[in-house]
Amino acid sequence: MDILEDLYYGNLFPHEKVSKLDDETKELLGLLNRNEEKLIATLSDEQKETFEKYKDCNREIYEICERQSFITGFKLGANIVIESMT
């Protein structure tokens, strides 16, 4: 199959491709997790629920931005191909 057929049949999942994290990113993720644990330990149950809602909204915004970046990159790539053919 070629890439267009894979795309048509839903065999491509670029958003699921896991990339290797560099040391700086790993360090920041560790720091983020440690700080979140410390923060949660200080919150009441009601505050924890609010914080979870905050994280859910933040995750949604991140997913929207990722999707838009993918679309923008795909369009740019397509335009590059089209321009190189003319």
Number of C-alpha atoms within 10 A of each C-alpha: 6 6 10 11 11 12 12 9 9 9 11 14 9 8 10 7 8 7 6 8 10 8 9 9 11 12 12 11 13 12 12 11 12 11 12 11 11 10 12 14 10 10 13 10 10 9 12 15 12 13 15 13 12 12 12 12 12 12 12 12 12 12 13 12 12 13 13 12 12 14 12 12 12 12 12 12 12 12 12 11 11 10 9 8 7 5
